[in-house]
Amino acid sequence: MKMLTMVIVGVALVTAGSVRVSDGQMLPAPSLSWSNQMSAGMSRPDMMRHMEQQRMRIAERQKQLEADTEKLVALSTALKAQFAESNKDILSIDMIKKAEEIEKLAHSVKERMKE
């Protein structure tokens, strides 16, 4: 019962933070759209410059992701070829290092894709 009371109080506090009261009625907190937020603090030339910079950052991010993906393919292909030529029972240190590099690069690409 004590836990239920704590949960109800917690929900009430969270809800109270996201609404405002007007004439006894609870109204959702106002939120501006992206364009309204941009225009609220920037002049039109500043907004255009900001949008162009954003486009350039997106294009650069895309180029970097493509380059890293190509590198992943090259490393994977090289590791596969090295594995095919080696003894099936023994892995060389070079192969292990290459696999670790592939893992790190793949993790990096995955994290940057989430951004």
Buried (B, 14 or more C-beta within 10 A) or exposed (E): EEEEEEEEEEEEEEEEEEEEEEEEEEEEEEEEEEEEEBBEEBEEEEBEEEEEEEEEEEEEEEEEBEEBBEBBEEBBEBBEEBBEEEEEEEEEEEBEEBBEBBEEBBEBBEEEEEE
